[in-house]
């Protein structure tokens, strides 16, 4: 009988078993990595080191034979890291989670099982309505890695590839300048008694910052133009040294373009890059000067720009050499692959730790920002508006 003065019953006073915290079940991933078939695409989403880390954490990776060759990773490298290798493309696309650099083609979507998770680039400007209709029919959950946000609100994949594009633009310009067929035979490098190469950079974002860093490191005289004072202030702070910066004013820009040996265009717009340099301005530039239009994937910021490829990267107009390849990081497939892999791996580990993508999407707002299809339902407002498709708020579907 319980004591009438005690608030507890006799049963409650007996030592009880401790109730331990119930952890959510860790998920096991089965990832398929197909070989990229897009024109001049040699990158791969995961390096052998990343595969080794995933396999050691209990996950499976099925790789199509030769998928890493373009980035100088052999099938042997992957098999030693624990990946399963197959020549059967359909088998890779049958995996519950597919990792790609380029978005899949309509033919490849036919090979994907209903309900699959697809993580790749979206490349909205190159897509058609049929692509989204095909994903919807298969009830696919799709994430675009260029829209995934970091904790600080930046886009890690875009930033990493922009770093490569910025640094590469200077290396490419250096190559073209010294080429006896295309350039003026000038060398980047602060040689005593020789005036430095003059470089103009349009845009003070990540591409502009890394282009400026590379050009300065090679001893060039750099001038950066941007209409955002905040960006110009940031680039000066990040590079830790004073150099010429200006808003895009016709007088200053015209003067700088007439004198420069290299101009790098890295201006982004909301839908299309604004044309900053007109054809008449290009005509005033030095003969043999170099234009590197990094913004060409969004239309280009020079009026004279036309899309070129890695195979035939340059053309000459008004005596000025134009380099307008849309996918500059693909020129350095190994570096780009390591960079992409560094972004993917922690996300994949976290998805598994959270017990699957559904849970991760609930927890991680930045990851949710990359979601554009959820079980065949379009969740991206930009895609919906661009292609005139009905869309739903991802937050209403997931929670």
Backbone torsions as a table, in degrees:
resi	resn	phi	psi	omega
1	UNK	NA	137.3	-177.0
2	UNK	-78.7	151.6	178.3
3	UNK	-70.3	123.5	-177.1
4	UNK	-63.0	-22.3	-179.8
5	UNK	-83.0	-14.9	-177.8
6	UNK	-91.6	138.0	178.4
7	UNK	-76.2	-9.0	-177.6
8	UNK	-107.6	150.1	173.3
9	UNK	-80.2	165.7	179.3
10	UNK	-60.3	-39.1	-179.6
11	UNK	-61.5	-39.5	-178.5
12	UNK	-70.2	-24.4	-179.3
13	UNK	-81.3	-16.3	176.9
14	UNK	-70.8	134.5	179.6
15	UNK	-51.9	130.8	-177.2
16	UNK	-101.0	158.2	173.2
17	UNK	-70.9	139.9	-179.5
18	UNK	-75.1	133.7	176.0
19	UNK	-90.1	114.2	-178.8
20	UNK	-81.3	156.1	177.8
21	UNK	-64.1	134.9	-179.9
22	UNK	-92.6	117.0	-179.8
23	UNK	-85.0	146.7	176.5
24	UNK	-69.8	144.4	-175.7
25	UNK	-68.4	129.8	178.5
26	UNK	-71.9	135.3	-178.7
27	UNK	-91.2	149.8	174.8
28	UNK	-104.0	129.2	-177.5
29	UNK	-96.5	146.6	173.6
30	UNK	-126.6	102.0	-170.2
31	UNK	-104.4	131.6	175.4
32	UNK	-105.8	130.5	177.8
33	UNK	-120.3	100.5	-180.0
34	UNK	-79.0	162.3	176.7
35	UNK	-75.0	136.2	179.9
36	UNK	-72.1	133.7	-178.3
37	UNK	-113.4	-6.5	-178.6
38	UNK	-64.9	151.8	-177.0
39	UNK	-56.9	123.1	176.4
40	UNK	61.0	19.7	177.6
41	UNK	-92.7	113.0	-176.8
42	UNK	-115.9	0.8	-176.2
43	UNK	-80.1	162.8	176.9
44	UNK	-138.3	149.4	-173.1
45	UNK	-72.6	-34.1	-176.7
46	UNK	-126.9	135.1	175.5
47	UNK	-83.7	165.2	176.3
48	UNK	-56.3	-35.5	178.4
49	UNK	-62.9	-40.2	179.2
50	UNK	-67.1	-40.9	178.0
51	UNK	-61.5	-43.2	179.2
52	UNK	-58.6	-44.1	179.4
53	UNK	-62.8	-42.5	-178.7
54	UNK	-68.4	-45.5	-179.1
55	UNK	-63.1	-38.9	178.6
56	UNK	-66.6	-18.4	176.8
57	UNK	-96.8	14.5	173.5
58	UNK	90.4	12.9	-179.1
59	UNK	-99.8	162.3	178.0
60	UNK	-112.3	139.9	177.0
61	UNK	-127.7	122.4	177.7
62	UNK	-109.9	119.5	-173.3
63	UNK	-115.2	134.6	175.1
64	UNK	-72.6	135.9	-178.2
65	UNK	-53.9	131.8	177.8
66	UNK	83.1	3.9	-176.5
67	UNK	-63.0	-29.4	-176.9
68	UNK	-100.0	-0.5	-173.8
69	UNK	-61.2	-38.3	179.8
70	UNK	-61.2	-28.1	179.7
71	UNK	-101.0	17.3	178.2
72	UNK	65.4	31.8	172.6
73	UNK	-112.9	124.4	-177.7
74	UNK	-87.7	163.6	175.4
75	UNK	-60.4	-33.7	179.5
76	UNK	-63.6	-41.2	177.7
77	UNK	-56.6	-43.0	-177.8
78	UNK	-73.7	-41.1	-178.7
79	UNK	-66.4	-36.0	176.7
80	UNK	-68.5	-26.1	176.9
81	UNK	-80.3	-8.6	176.3
82	UNK	109.5	3.8	179.0
83	UNK	-78.7	152.1	173.1
84	UNK	-94.3	133.5	-177.7
85	UNK	-108.5	135.8	177.3
86	UNK	-140.9	150.9	175.0
87	UNK	-94.0	-5.2	-177.3
88	UNK	-85.6	101.8	-178.4
89	UNK	-59.1	-42.6	-178.4
90	UNK	-60.4	-35.5	-179.9
91	UNK	-64.6	-39.0	179.4
92	UNK	-67.0	-43.4	-178.8
93	UNK	-72.3	-11.2	178.7
94	UNK	-85.2	-4.0	179.9
95	UNK	-66.7	151.6	-179.0
96	UNK	-67.4	-23.1	176.7
97	UNK	-131.7	128.8	-179.1
98	UNK	-117.6	133.1	-179.6
99	UNK	-116.1	123.1	179.6
100	UNK	-139.1	158.8	172.8
101	UNK	-84.6	-58.1	178.7
102	UNK	-84.9	152.4	175.1
103	UNK	-64.6	149.2	-179.1
104	UNK	-67.7	153.0	176.5
105	UNK	-80.5	169.3	178.9
106	UNK	-61.6	-35.3	177.7
107	UNK	-65.1	-39.9	-179.6
108	UNK	-70.6	-34.7	179.0
109	UNK	-62.0	-33.0	178.1
110	UNK	-60.6	-29.4	-178.8
111	UNK	-81.5	-15.9	-176.5
112	UNK	-77.8	137.7	178.6
113	UNK	-74.1	150.8	175.1
114	UNK	-59.3	141.9	176.7
115	UNK	81.6	8.1	-179.1
116	UNK	-72.4	153.6	173.7
117	UNK	-98.3	125.7	-179.8
118	UNK	-116.8	124.8	175.4
119	UNK	-121.0	117.4	-179.2
120	UNK	-160.2	-176.7	169.7
121	UNK	-76.1	158.8	177.3
122	UNK	-103.4	-41.2	-178.3
123	UNK	49.6	61.8	-173.5
124	UNK	-48.5	-41.8	-174.7
125	UNK	-68.3	-18.4	-178.3
126	UNK	-101.7	1.0	-174.1
127	UNK	-89.0	164.2	175.9
128	UNK	-121.4	165.6	179.6
129	UNK	-62.1	-33.5	-178.5
130	UNK	-60.5	-34.7	-179.6
131	UNK	-59.3	-46.5	-178.0
132	UNK	-72.5	-34.0	177.5
133	UNK	-66.5	-37.4	179.1
134	UNK	-67.0	-39.9	177.8
135	UNK	-66.1	-40.2	-179.6
136	UNK	-64.0	-41.1	-178.9
137	UNK	-62.1	-30.9	-178.5
138	UNK	-93.6	4.5	179.8
139	UNK	52.6	42.5	-176.1
140	UNK	-81.6	144.9	171.0
141	UNK	-100.8	116.6	-172.9
142	UNK	-122.5	136.3	176.9
143	UNK	-118.8	134.0	175.9
144	UNK	-99.9	117.3	-172.7
145	UNK	-69.0	-20.0	179.2
146	UNK	-74.7	-12.3	179.1
147	UNK	-103.6	-2.1	178.8
148	UNK	-71.5	132.2	-177.4
149	UNK	-104.4	147.2	175.6
150	UNK	-83.7	175.6	179.0
151	UNK	-61.4	-30.6	-178.7
152	UNK	-90.3	9.6	174.8
153	UNK	86.6	2.4	178.1
154	UNK	-91.6	167.5	178.4
155	UNK	-100.8	101.4	-171.9
156	UNK	-60.2	-40.1	-178.3
157	UNK	-67.3	-44.5	179.7
158	UNK	-63.6	-41.8	-178.0
159	UNK	-63.6	-45.8	-179.3
160	UNK	-61.7	-44.3	-178.9
161	UNK	-71.6	-29.4	176.1
162	UNK	-69.5	-35.4	176.1
163	UNK	-60.8	-44.3	179.3
164	UNK	-65.0	-46.2	-178.0
165	UNK	-61.8	-40.2	179.9
166	UNK	-64.7	-48.6	179.1
167	UNK	-65.2	-42.2	-178.6
168	UNK	-62.9	-37.2	-177.2
169	UNK	-58.8	-35.6	179.3
170	UNK	-73.4	-41.4	179.5
171	UNK	-64.1	-40.6	179.1
172	UNK	-66.0	-43.9	179.2
173	UNK	-60.7	-41.2	179.2
174	UNK	-61.0	-42.0	179.5
175	UNK	-64.2	-46.0	-177.6
176	UNK	-68.5	-37.0	-180.0
177	UNK	-63.8	-38.5	-176.5
178	UNK	-84.2	-12.7	-178.5
179	UNK	-68.2	123.8	-177.3
180	UNK	-63.1	-23.4	-177.9
181	UNK	-85.8	-30.2	-174.6
182	UNK	-112.6	-32.6	-170.3
183	UNK	-105.3	-174.8	-179.4
184	UNK	-93.2	8.9	180.0
185	UNK	71.9	25.3	-180.0
186	UNK	-92.0	152.4	179.8
187	UNK	-119.9	132.9	170.5
188	UNK	-66.9	140.5	-179.7
189	UNK	137.9	133.6	-176.1
190	UNK	-83.8	80.9	-177.6
191	UNK	-85.6	131.0	-177.3
192	UNK	-54.9	129.7	176.4
193	UNK	81.9	-4.9	-179.8
194	UNK	-109.9	126.6	178.6
195	UNK	-57.9	138.7	-178.4
196	UNK	-70.1	158.2	175.5
197	UNK	-65.2	136.5	-179.9
198	UNK	-94.3	122.7	-179.1
199	UNK	-121.3	128.5	175.2
200	UNK	-109.1	131.8	179.2
201	UNK	-119.9	124.8	178.5
202	UNK	-100.4	112.0	-178.1
203	UNK	109.6	126.6	-177.1
204	UNK	-111.0	32.2	176.1
205	UNK	-82.5	-155.3	-178.6
206	UNK	-64.2	-43.5	179.5
207	UNK	-60.8	-48.6	-179.6
208	UNK	-60.4	-41.3	-178.9
209	UNK	-63.7	-45.6	-177.6
210	UNK	-74.7	-28.2	174.1
211	UNK	-67.7	-43.0	179.3
212	UNK	-64.2	-42.5	179.4
213	UNK	-60.1	-45.6	-179.1
214	UNK	-66.6	-44.0	-178.3
215	UNK	-65.2	-42.0	178.8
216	UNK	-65.7	-39.2	179.0
217	UNK	-60.9	-29.1	179.4
218	UNK	-91.9	5.3	174.3
219	UNK	88.5	16.0	-179.6
220	UNK	-81.1	160.6	174.0
221	UNK	-94.5	115.5	-169.4
222	UNK	-109.2	137.5	174.1
223	UNK	-127.1	126.1	-177.7
224	UNK	-113.4	130.7	178.8
225	UNK	-116.4	134.9	174.4
226	UNK	-162.0	148.7	179.7
227	UNK	-84.8	-4.5	178.3
228	UNK	-99.5	113.5	178.5
229	UNK	-63.8	-35.4	179.5
230	UNK	-60.6	-46.0	179.5
231	UNK	-63.9	-40.7	179.1
232	UNK	-64.6	-38.8	178.2
233	UNK	-65.3	-42.7	-179.5
234	UNK	-62.8	-43.8	-176.7
235	UNK	-64.7	-37.4	178.0
236	UNK	-66.6	-41.0	179.8
237	UNK	-65.0	-45.7	-178.3
238	UNK	-64.5	-37.7	-178.6
239	UNK	-84.1	-14.7	172.0
240	UNK	65.6	26.9	177.4
241	UNK	-155.0	150.3	179.5
242	UNK	-77.4	138.2	174.4
243	UNK	-155.0	172.6	-174.4
244	UNK	-68.9	121.3	171.9
245	UNK	-130.2	149.1	-179.5
246	UNK	-156.6	153.1	170.1
247	UNK	-74.1	162.9	-175.0
248	UNK	-78.6	84.4	178.1
249	UNK	-104.4	132.6	-175.3
250	UNK	-50.9	-42.5	-175.7
251	UNK	-64.8	-51.5	-178.7
252	UNK	-64.9	-41.5	-177.9
253	UNK	-66.3	-44.4	179.7
254	UNK	-59.1	-45.2	-179.6
255	UNK	-61.2	-44.4	-177.7
256	UNK	-67.7	-39.6	-178.2
257	UNK	-69.0	-34.4	178.8
258	UNK	-63.7	-32.9	-174.7
259	UNK	-92.7	-21.2	-168.5
260	UNK	-76.3	157.7	175.1
261	UNK	-98.9	-28.3	-178.3
262	UNK	-138.2	136.7	171.2
263	UNK	-128.6	128.8	-178.4
264	UNK	-112.5	121.7	-179.0
265	UNK	-97.7	117.5	-179.5
266	UNK	-137.7	47.5	-179.0
267	UNK	-100.1	127.8	179.5
268	UNK	-105.3	150.8	174.3
269	UNK	-124.1	178.4	-179.0
270	UNK	-70.1	-49.2	177.9
271	UNK	-112.9	-38.1	179.9
272	UNK	-138.6	146.2	176.8
273	UNK	-66.1	136.5	177.7
274	UNK	-71.0	144.9	176.6
275	UNK	-80.0	111.9	-176.4
276	UNK	-94.1	-34.1	-176.4
277	UNK	-115.6	117.5	-178.7
278	UNK	-79.6	167.1	179.7
279	UNK	-62.2	-39.3	-179.3
280	UNK	-63.9	-32.4	176.9
281	UNK	-70.2	-38.1	178.3
282	UNK	-62.3	-36.5	-179.9
283	UNK	-63.7	-24.7	-179.1
284	UNK	-84.3	-9.3	-177.4
285	UNK	-73.7	162.3	179.9
286	UNK	-61.6	148.6	173.1
287	UNK	-68.9	132.9	-179.7
288	UNK	85.6	2.6	175.3
289	UNK	-68.7	160.6	-174.8
290	UNK	-116.6	132.6	172.0
291	UNK	-111.5	124.3	173.1
292	UNK	-113.5	108.3	-177.8
293	UNK	-98.0	92.7	-179.3
294	UNK	-73.3	-20.2	-179.1
295	UNK	-83.6	6.2	-173.3
296	UNK	-60.1	-28.6	178.9
297	UNK	-67.5	-13.8	175.8
298	UNK	-116.1	26.0	175.8
299	UNK	105.0	-19.7	178.6
300	UNK	88.4	151.0	-179.6
301	UNK	-111.6	11.6	172.8
302	UNK	-117.0	137.3	-177.9
303	UNK	-64.7	-26.3	-176.4
304	UNK	-89.4	-1.1	-176.5
305	UNK	-70.1	140.1	172.7
306	UNK	-138.3	141.8	-176.4
307	UNK	-62.5	131.5	175.0
308	UNK	-121.5	177.6	-179.0
309	UNK	-123.2	168.7	178.3
310	UNK	-61.9	-27.1	-179.2
311	UNK	-73.4	-45.2	176.2
312	UNK	-124.9	80.3	-168.2
313	UNK	-78.0	-20.3	-173.2
314	UNK	-125.0	158.5	168.8
315	UNK	-147.2	161.7	-177.9
316	UNK	-112.7	135.2	177.1
317	UNK	-142.9	128.0	-177.1
318	UNK	55.7	33.7	177.6
319	UNK	77.9	3.1	-178.9
320	UNK	-107.8	132.8	-179.4
321	UNK	-83.4	124.9	179.9
322	UNK	-106.6	131.1	173.0
323	UNK	-116.9	110.9	-172.7
324	UNK	-130.9	54.3	178.6
325	UNK	-86.9	124.7	-175.5
326	UNK	-67.8	-31.3	-172.0
327	UNK	-114.8	68.1	-175.1
328	UNK	-58.8	-42.9	-178.5
329	UNK	-58.0	-25.3	179.7
330	UNK	-68.0	-14.1	175.0
331	UNK	-69.8	-24.7	179.1
332	UNK	-120.3	68.3	-169.1
333	UNK	-61.8	-33.1	-178.1
334	UNK	-70.7	-48.4	178.1
335	UNK	-59.1	-45.7	-178.8
336	UNK	-64.5	-38.5	179.9
337	UNK	-65.2	-42.8	178.4
338	UNK	-63.1	-40.5	-179.5
339	UNK	-63.9	-45.8	179.3
340	UNK	-66.0	-42.1	-179.0
341	UNK	-60.7	-38.0	178.5
342	UNK	-63.1	-27.9	179.1
343	UNK	-82.7	-45.0	-177.0
344	UNK	-64.5	-46.0	-170.2
345	UNK	-55.3	-52.0	179.4
346	UNK	-60.1	-35.7	178.9
347	UNK	-65.1	-43.5	179.8
348	UNK	-63.4	-42.3	178.1
349	UNK	-61.0	-41.6	-178.3
350	UNK	-68.9	-39.5	178.2
351	UNK	-58.8	-43.4	179.1
352	UNK	-66.5	-41.3	-178.9
353	UNK	-63.7	-36.4	-179.1
354	UNK	-77.6	-7.8	179.4
355	UNK	90.8	20.9	177.8
356	UNK	125.3	164.9	-176.0
357	UNK	-63.0	-36.4	-179.1
358	UNK	-54.7	-48.0	-179.3
359	UNK	-66.8	-41.3	-179.7
360	UNK	-61.2	-39.8	-179.9
361	UNK	-65.1	-32.5	177.4
362	UNK	-68.9	-39.8	-173.5
363	UNK	-82.4	-43.5	-170.0
364	UNK	-102.0	106.3	-179.0
365	UNK	-65.9	-35.8	-179.1
366	UNK	-64.5	-40.3	178.0
367	UNK	-67.5	-40.1	180.0
368	UNK	-61.6	-28.3	179.8
369	UNK	-66.0	-25.1	179.4
370	UNK	-84.3	-10.3	-177.2
371	UNK	-73.3	127.4	174.6
372	UNK	-124.9	-10.1	171.8
373	UNK	-139.1	133.2	178.0
374	UNK	-127.8	106.3	-176.3
375	UNK	50.2	43.9	176.7
376	UNK	83.8	2.0	178.6
377	UNK	-103.9	125.3	-179.6
378	UNK	-68.0	129.4	-177.4
379	UNK	-120.7	5.4	-176.6
380	UNK	-102.7	120.7	179.1
381	UNK	-64.5	-46.1	179.1
382	UNK	-58.8	-40.6	179.8
383	UNK	-65.4	-45.7	-179.6
384	UNK	-58.3	-45.1	-178.4
385	UNK	-71.9	-37.3	-177.3
386	UNK	-67.2	-39.6	-174.7
387	UNK	-108.7	8.5	-179.7
388	UNK	55.3	51.9	178.2
389	UNK	-117.2	147.7	178.4
390	UNK	-75.6	142.2	-177.8
391	UNK	-137.1	159.2	178.8
392	UNK	-121.7	153.8	176.1
393	UNK	-71.5	123.9	-179.0
394	UNK	-57.7	-35.0	-178.7
395	UNK	-62.1	-33.6	-179.7
396	UNK	-75.1	-28.1	-178.1
397	UNK	-82.4	-36.9	-171.8
398	UNK	-82.8	-40.3	-174.9
399	UNK	-86.3	NA	NA
